[in-house]
Amino acid sequence: MAWLQNIISRYDTTIWIRVIGTILTTFAGFMLRPFLAFYLYDRMDGNLLVAAMVTSLQPLTSIVASVYAGGLADRYGRKPLMVAALVIESISMAGYIWAESLIAFASLTILNGIGAALFWPAASAQVTDVVPEEKRSEVFALLHTALNLGAAAGPLIGVTLYKINPAIAFGICSATLMIYCLLIMWKIPETLPKERRESGKQKGGQPEDVSKAPKLRLREHTTLLWMTLAAIPVSLLYSQVEIILPQHLRTRFDDFLTVFATLMTINGVLVVCCQIAIARFADRFPPERIILAAYLLLGCVGFGYGWAPVFWLLVVAEAIFTIGEMLYGPQIQKAISVLAPAELRGRYFSIFGANWGITGTIGPSTGAVAFRNIGGAYWFSIVGLLLLIAGVFQYGLVKKAVRKSSSAPAETSVNMSAS
């Protein structure tokens, strides 16, 4: 049991609560997430474009809300934002059980987008608060593993529940989000230093002027903006996997729903088994090289999804996709964490996270139009080509970000010596 104690003591309690909560919520979420598009598709009388547009409302709302989410996390703390986000998401998931009209689905999707936007910048900044730089990629990899523990079992169970009654999956998802919220309230302390929190400060009986909070002028953070732009093809591929890939598989396989769920399960199992080992292996190399390799692998996946004529080739493509995402996720989050100034961490993760909101907003509708006009094979090939091009640019940007972060301590020590 000594080895187990060593593993537990390796990370802060905050990280382990995040791991437990992530497993709970992703298990429930992946019972539902792969089939939400089908659920909306059926409710919208088979109109793929309308279903895609409703799906797009969640990330569109996330883009708008994330403008404020990072700043709120930097001002008032990580914990309040995470708790509020999970409550909002839980309510929205429960609402889907009774939703019937297009307006109801749209409203709940918008509410879910607000919750997602509030949670992730605060959660990522929280990791950066409590984990030293040399362990960050490992911790982000651990959280990614936790996410895929749920993803490994969720889809196949979700197929069964979806065929019985989709409301069961919505109810389970809502309940687990609320359980995660209670765990955070009970066990996770606030990680934002007290002196940087402005909420509740009083001066002369009046709230202290919050305009003294450090402002983020985007023109002074061009590396972050370009890294966000270069990340768009990655999140575009994810958005197509969730809503367009199932429709593409429908044209090639009779039992396409089971094929899709099996691919997602393979992805989850591989991540659970390999993520930590791959993250530690990747840390031996410069992060820009690892990220370039990830883009090249994901680019190949685009062509594989598009043209694989038989199931086993789809499995190969899914395995390549899994390796690519295991290399990409922890390293790109670490790159953002070391690039971000301490007082702007929430906002940095919020801005970078906008790449998911952008593609989540335009990706489903764009994919639906492309699928209808040129077919899934050519559309996924275009996505693959975009990934290959973006990988070259991201390589240079991450290299610049790492160089900038490594030179900052040296500059600081020189300034302190001079003073």
Stockholm file with secondary structure:
# STOCKHOLM 1.0

chainA/1-419         MAWLQNIISRYDTTIWIRVIGTILTTFAGFMLRPFLAFYLYDRMDGNLLVAAMVTSLQPLTSIVASVYAGGLADRYGRKPLMVAALVIESISMAGYIWAESLIAFASLTILNGIGAALFWPAASAQVTDVVPEEKRSEVFALLHTALNLGAAAGPLIGVTLYKINPAIAFGICSATLMIYCLLIMWKIPETLPKERRESGKQKGGQPEDVSKAPKLRLREHTTLLWMTLAAIPVSLLYSQVEIILPQHLRTRFDDFLTVFATLMTINGVLVVCCQIAIARFADRFPPERIILAAYLLLGCVGFGYGWAPVFWLLVVAEAIFTIGEMLYGPQIQKAISVLAPAELRGRYFSIFGANWGITGTIGPSTGAVAFRNIGGAYWFSIVGLLLLIAGVFQYGLVKKAVRKSSSAPAETSVNMSAS
#=GR chainA/1-419 SS CHHHHHHHHHSCHHHHHHHHHHHHHHHHHHHHHHHHHHHHHHHTTTCHHHHHHHHHHHHHHHHHHHHHHHHHHHHHCHHHHHHHHHHHHHHHHHHTTTCCSHHHHHHHHHHHHHHHHHHHHHHHHHHHHHSCHHHHHHHHHHHHHHHHHHHHHHHHHHHHHHHHCHHHHHHHHHHHHHHHHHHHHHHCCCCSCGGGCCTTCEETTEECCGGGSCCCCGGGCHHHHHHHHHTHHHHHHHHHHHHHHHHHHHTTCTTHHHHHHHHHHHHHHHHHHHHHHHHHHHTTSCHHHHHHHHHHHHHHHHHHHHHCCSHHHHHHHHHHHHHHHHHHHHHHHHHHHHHSCGGGHHHHHHHHHHHHHHHHHHHHHHHHHHHHHHCHHHHHHHHHHHHHHHHHHHHHHHHHHHHHHHHHHHHHHHHHHHC
#=GC SS_cons         CHHHHHHHHHSCHHHHHHHHHHHHHHHHHHHHHHHHHHHHHHHTTTCHHHHHHHHHHHHHHHHHHHHHHHHHHHHHCHHHHHHHHHHHHHHHHHHTTTCCSHHHHHHHHHHHHHHHHHHHHHHHHHHHHHSCHHHHHHHHHHHHHHHHHHHHHHHHHHHHHHHHCHHHHHHHHHHHHHHHHHHHHHHCCCCSCGGGCCTTCEETTEECCGGGSCCCCGGGCHHHHHHHHHTHHHHHHHHHHHHHHHHHHHTTCTTHHHHHHHHHHHHHHHHHHHHHHHHHHHTTSCHHHHHHHHHHHHHHHHHHHHHCCSHHHHHHHHHHHHHHHHHHHHHHHHHHHHHSCGGGHHHHHHHHHHHHHHHHHHHHHHHHHHHHHHCHHHHHHHHHHHHHHHHHHHHHHHHHHHHHHHHHHHHHHHHHHHC
//
